[in-house]
Amino acid sequence: MEALIKTLKIQIIEQLNLAELKPEDIEPNAPLFGEGLGLDSIDALELIVLLEKHYGIKIQDSKDAKAIFASIQSMADYIMANKK
Amino acid sequence: MEPTILSYCKIKNNTVWLNGDEIYIDNKSVDFDAFLVNLYRHINLNYPKFFKMDNLCKLGMLAAEMAIRNNSKSDNCEKDKTAVFISNNSSSLDTDRNHIKTIEDKSQYFPSPSVFVYTLPNIIIGEISIKHKLAGENAFFVTEKFDEKLMHSYTSIALQNKHTADAVCGWINVDGKEYEAFVYYVEKSNFNPLIKGFNMPHNPETISRLYN
């Protein structure tokens, strides 16, 4: 799990062009949207692409997205449970 | 009587000119991407969204920032009456190519939303307007080369309208490694050569001279 979280941080920084952030700046349980990293709707779409591209996971129900993308930790939990 | 150009910024060949003075030259950057980031840090833009933008928007943001920040009206312009009129030659071709790269391999078909959103040239107008909270009229022109007569004519007509007090105008072009930005700030008030600080009459001859 720890390795996955570290990898996710690197992938998110790269995919979302968060050039001024380092992996250690991101707390696993900090919110990705709003107060946390301040991601926007385009970033949310990039996260969906990231899950599919790197982990082969398609989010079937968009209602689940809010909980999945709440934090790095929740993303990692979802990946572990659904990885193909 | 003519409106007044209060500032202008040119960026080309890793060099920045503000109101005619060379203010920055970057001999270290090996490519355009690095130059843009170095210039961002040099002018202390402090706008994290900059890193999410394509190179056309990054270049335009930097040139507009300096033209807006460094004119005599920068602190008291009427933001809801400030227009943005931009032109270029390559439209969004640079990003269009990047987008194609993400979809050309059918086995790796992962179009990037953050790339796709920049596949329109007028997005630069939106980015400048958001950053500076400008809510005036706007227009984007694609022309073969910088057309000072078109830009002057369109801006002059807009400035005759009560809803436009100022305008951020210019040419922002990116095509691969080739890039050029020329952004100037115009205010409605008539040109007065007696006023201190940088100011020029807004006419095609002056615009052409500043561009060249």
Interface residues (C-beta under 8 A of the other chain):
Chain A: L16 N17 L18 A19 E20 G38 I42 D43 L45 E46 V49 E52 K53
Chain B: V37 P48 F51 K52 F110 P111 S112 P113 S114 V117
